[in-house]
Amino acid sequence: MAHKPSVLFVCVHNAGRSQMAAGFLTALADDRIEARSAGSAPAATLNPVAVAAMAEVGIDISGKTPRKLTDEAVGVSDVVITMGCGDACPFFPGISYRDWVLPDPTDQTIEVVRTIRDRIRILVENLIAELVPARTH
């Protein structure tokens, strides 16, 4: 069996961007990629506007809980994608790091969060195409 890539999405609060990205990856990758998320300073709960924006596209992230970023979570990942958490993410050789520059959805309107959500979806779709090339018949 082939290796299943693991992606860790990291933002500050693990309440919006990283949760939306993990939700899209889980929904769109058909179990071909492991999706996890964490925050450098996790919030107590998810951003309700991010939850609502994801529900609009049929993805339920309401049951997720913000998690603290750990060295272990980074160390077992093939790809670590940061979103506005600066240098909080530990660096391990051999792991692919990327930074997605996305606005923080905290205290934003649903209209603003929809644009962030839609940009995340495009980035996640591109990531899936890179990590799991289309199957040939």
GISUL-V648177 format. One record per run of one state. SS is the DSSP state (2 for helix, 1 for strand, 0 for the rest). FROM is the first residue (numbers start at 0). TO is the last residue. If there is no record, write none. Layout:
ss->SS from->FROM to->TO
ss->SS from->FROM to->TO
//
This chain:
ss->0 from->0 to->3
ss->1 from->4 to->10
ss->0 from->11 to->15
ss->2 from->16 to->27
ss->0 from->28 to->31
ss->1 from->32 to->38
ss->0 from->39 to->46
ss->2 from->47 to->55
ss->0 from->56 to->66
ss->1 from->67 to->67
ss->0 from->68 to->69
ss->2 from->70 to->74
ss->0 from->75 to->77
ss->1 from->78 to->82
ss->0 from->83 to->84
ss->2 from->85 to->87
ss->0 from->88 to->94
ss->1 from->95 to->98
ss->0 from->99 to->108
ss->2 from->109 to->130
ss->0 from->131 to->136
//
